[in-house]
Amino acid sequence: MPIFPAVKGLLEKDFVTQEDGEYFVYDHFFQLWLEKESTLRGLFWE
């Protein structure tokens, strides 16, 4: 599965972690912001 350049940068800065092929947002408030932004843009977020 390809990694988007933005995700790669977030992984390098430890805003996002990867474990067993799943990605996790380390900061709760950053996760809330991402969910809000993805909803506004019509993107699907689990």
Secondary structure, 3 states (H helix, E strand, C coil): CCCCHHHHHHHHCCCEEEECCEEEECCHHHHHHHHHHHHHCCCCCC
